[in-house]
Amino acid sequence: MPDSMNVLLTGGTGFLGEYLLANLLERGHSVWAHYRSESRKLDTVRLLSSMGLPRSAGSLKWFKGNILEADEQWERWCSEYPGLEDVDTLLHSAASTRLHMDEKGEPLKTNLGSTITFRKLIDRKPLKVHVVSTAYVCGLIQGDLVKESNHPRGDFVNVYEESKWEAEQIWNGAATILRPSIIVGHSETGRCTSFSGWYILFQAAHLLDRLMSDSKDLDRLGLNIDIPANPDGVSNVIPVDYVAKATVRIIEKPENHNKIYHLTHPKPPTHEWTLTHVCNRFKVGGLRFAGAGAPFTQPRNRVERMVWRQMQTILLHFANNPVFDRSNTNLVIGDITVPPITADYVDKIIDYAIEKDWGQSLD
């Protein structure tokens, strides 16, 4: 077992953060977990309790504060939370996952603002820094190999990716950069608390199934909708438990620090495979990938209009098709099995999402 770390974990109650917290505790590390919401903290405590965690007294402590003020509030936090000053490692997982800028300035406000304030803090409080970014800081790529290196500014698909790229530039060379791809439900339970990204296709198919069940006169197997995307492109999705396990294993060893790691799937599903499975699951047909740049089939009735609107929403998720190099990752944690994306697994995460009403009825 590696030497114990004393970790300051931001975003400890987020979807990924919960599993990072669990893995840190399982591996014998001490954690100060940051939180903002009492209800989310209670949800995380319940999850940890179901896993039998924490396993030693004092290994988990909580602190509440605005991470955008970390530099200004550090001394006050240390006074309010005795022992916080002894942390030696920062694992920065907190993030806004909004894809488009809102009226409050998110996701730039959180993703860039927290980076700036922690970078200032590190100048006077030296810590080993590890930052969760995204593999899609590469920008819009069509089939090219993306290296585990710092990228020049690209054509970003959304503001979230751009905000993560901006943050990486600030940490470049001074932090371990962990780049997961599209994080989805737990490989064994399907559990998820954020139903965006890949889930939008599943939710659209589920809504379509329900709509067509009320329209007996419509041909649910002959929708005749062309989607302007490449059928051979891939959605690089990765189960949350793999990302958490891989992250903790990487940061435990000092020789791995201050490098870039792609926590991506080596065998991601193609768009064609995903669409075929989803159509079979919900018993709909006539949806086709017609190639990038192909025109959208214009809707002829209310069902096709609904499909058309949903496909407009999810099209960006099919537009970017990079291939991710995993040289650094394989060298360090090649022994950790990446859970395969199978039909059974996809059904499992869909079942969980439906049970939770796509996030509307989370416990």
N, C-alpha and C positions, 0 to 999 in steps of 0.2 A: 504494500500500500504506500502511495506517495506521501510526502510530508504534508501535514495539515495546513490548509490555507485559512486565513481569516478574511472572509469575502464580504464586500459591500455589493449587494445585488440590487440593481434598479429594475423596476418592472416585475417585482417578485410575485405579483398576483395576476400578471398577464398570462395568456395562453401558453406561450413558450416559457415564461418566467416561472410558472408553477412547476414545470418539469425540470428546469434548471435547478430550482431550489431543492426538489426531491433528490435529484442526482447528487448534488453537493452534500446533502445530509447523509445519503446512503454511503458516500465515499469517505465519510468521517471528517468533513470540513465544518468549520464554524461559519455561520452566515448572519449578517445583518441584512434583513430583507426590507426594502423600501416599499411603502404602499401609500395609496391616496384614499381609497374607499374602504370603510369599515365592513361593508357587506362583501366586497371582493376578498378582503382579508379572511373573513369567516369562511367563505367558500374554499379558499386555499387551505385553511387549517383543516377543514373537513376532508379534503383530498389527501393531505399529508397523513391525517389520522387513519384513513382507510389503508394507507401503505405501511402503517406502523411507525411513522416518523413524527418528530425527530427521535433518534435513538439514544441520545445522551443529554443529560441536563445541561442547559446553557448553550447548546449548539445552535439554537435558533433564537434570534432576537429580532424584534420589529421596530422600525422607526418611520415616522410620518413627517413629510415635509415636501416643499416644492422644489423639485430637482432643478428647475430653471434658476434657482437662487443658491445652488450648492456652494459656490465660491463665497458668496456673502454670508451665508448662514452656517457654515461649517462649524465655527467655534461655538455658536449657540446650540447646534445639534449635539456636539460633543458634551456640552454642559448638561443638556437635557437628557441625553442617553449615555450614561457612563459606560465606557468600554468601546464606544464607537471609534474613538481616536486610535484604537489598536489595530484597525483593519489594515491589511497589507496588500489587498487585491481588490480592484474594481472590475466587476462584470456588469457592463452597461447593456441591459436588455430592454429598458423602457423605450417605447417609441409610439408615435402616432402612425397608424396604418392607413390613414385617409389617402385616397388616390388623387383627389383633386382639392385645390386650395379652398378653404372655407373662409367665412367672414372673420374668424379669429386668427387666421394666418396659419392654421394647421394644414399639412404636417410639418412645415418648415419651423414653426414656432417651437415645437417640442424636439424634433429630430436634430435641428441645427443649434437651437438655443441651449439644449442640455449638453451638447458637445462642447460648445464654447465655454460654458461655465465650469464644466469638469476639467477642461484643458487648463483653465486658469488655476483651479484648485490643485492640480497635480504639480504645478510649479512650486508650491510651498508645502504640499503634503505628498511626498513621493509614494506612488503606488504602482504595482504591476497592473497594467490596463488591458482589458480584453473587451472588444466591442462587437455586438451583434449587428451586422449590416444585412445586405441582401445580395445574392448572386447577380441580380438584375441591374446592379450599378453599371454594367457593361453597356446599357442602352439598347437600342433596337439593332438586333443582329439576326441574320438569316442563315443559319446552318454553320457558321464559322466557329472554330474552337476558341473559347475564352479562357485565357490563362489566369492563374492565381497571382495576379500582379496588379499594381495600381493602373487604372485606366485613364486615358484622356477623356474629357467631357464628350459624351455621345448624344445621340438623339433619343431622349428618354420617352418612354411610353406614358409615364405619369409623373406627377410632382413627388410622390413618395420615393420613387427610385432616384430622382434628382436630389432630394434632401439627404438620402443616404450617401450618395456620391460626394456631396458637399462635406458631409461629416467625415468621410474617409480621408479627404484631403487634409483636414485639420489634424487627424491622428496619424497620418502617414509616417511610418517608421518609428512611432512612439507607442504603438499598441498592437496587440494581436487582433486581426480582423477576421471575424467568423461570418462567412457568407452562406446562409441557407438559401435554398430556392423557395418554392411555394410551399409553405408549411401547412400540412393537413392533419387529420385526426390520428389518434394513437393507433399504432399498428395492431394491437390486440383488442382494444375496447372500442375503437372508433371515436372516443371522446374528443370533443372539440368545443371551444367557446367562441370561435370567430368564424362565421360561415360566409366568407368572401372568396375572391379568387376563383379557384377551380369549382367551388361549390355553387357558383352562380349558374353554371350549366345544369347541374343536377336540380337546382331549385326551379329553373325554367321548365325542365322536362316534367317535374312533379306538378307544377301549376298547369301545364298543358294537359297532362293526364286528367287532372280534376275537371278542367274546363270541358274537355271532350267527353268525359263521362256524362255530362249534363246535356250533350248535343249529339243524340243518337243518330242524327241524319248525316253527320260529317264522317268522312273517310279518314280515320286516324292513321292509317297506314299509307296514305297517299297525299301527304302535305305538299310535296313538290316545292321545297324551299332550298335554294342554293345559298351556301355560306361562303363568302369570299375569303377563304383561308386555305393553306396548304394541308392536305390530308396527311402528309408524311411528316409534318412538323410535330413537335413534342411539347407536352406540358410537363416541365420538370417539377414534379411534386415530391415532397419528402415528409414522412411521418414525424410528428413532433417529438416522439420519444427517441428517435435516432438522433435528431439535432441536439437534444439536451445531453444525451449520453456522450456523443462525439465532442461536444463543446467542453464538457468537464474533463474528459480524458486528455484533450489537447492542452488545456491551460494548466493542468497539474504539473507539467514538466517544464522547467525554465528554458530548456533548449528548444522548445517549440514556440517560445514567445516572439512577438513582434514580426510575425509572418502572416500570410494571407491563406485562408483555407476555404475551399468550396465544399460546403455541406450539402451536396446535391445528389440526385439519384443517378447512378451509373447506367440504369436501364429504364428511362422514363417511358410512359405510354405515349403512343402517337395520338394525334387528334382523331384519326379515323377509328382507332381501337376504342377510345373513350366514347365517341359519339355512338358507335355501333352498340356498345354495351349499355349505354344509357337508354338508347331507343328500344332495345330489347327489354330492358328492365321495366320501362313504362309503357311498352306496347304501342309505340308510335313509329311512323316510317315516313320516308320521303324527304328527310333532311340529308343534304349532301354538301361536302366540301368541294367547291368548284375551282379552287386555286386562288392564290393571292391576286388581288386586283380584279377578280371577276365581279360582275354587277350583282347586286342583291335582287332576287326575284321579288317583284312587286306584289304585295298581298292582294288577294281577291275577295277575302271574306274576313269575318271578325276573328276567327281562329288564326288565320295566317297573319293578320295584323298583330295579334298578340305575340306570335312566334317572331315576327319581324322585329318588334320592339325589344323582345328579350335578346335576340341575336345581336342587335345593335349594341346592347349593353355589354355583352360578353365578348364582342369581336376582338377587342384589344388583348384579351387573354389568349387569343390564338395567333396574334400578329407577330409575336417575338419568339424566335426559335434558335437560341444559341445552343451550342454544345459546350458543356463545362469541363475543363481540365480538372482532374483531382490528384495531381502528382503529389503535392504537399500532404493532402489529406490521406491518401493511400499509404504514403511513407510512414506516417505517424500512427494512424488508427486503421490500417488496412485489415486488421483482425476483427473489427466490429462489423457484423453482418448488416447490410442495408436491407430492411424489410422490402420484399417484392411488392409491386403494385399489381395485384391480381383481381379477377372479377369478384371473388369472395370479399376481398378487402374493400373494394369500391362499394359493394352492397352494404358492407358493415358501416362505412362512414355515412352512406346515404340514410340507412335505417336510423342511425343516431341523430342525424340532422332532422329527419322527419319527426322523431320522438320529441325533440326539443323545439319543434316548430320553427326551424331555421333561426334559432336564437331568441325566439320570443318567449320561451318558457324554460329558460335555464334555471337550474336550482340555485 
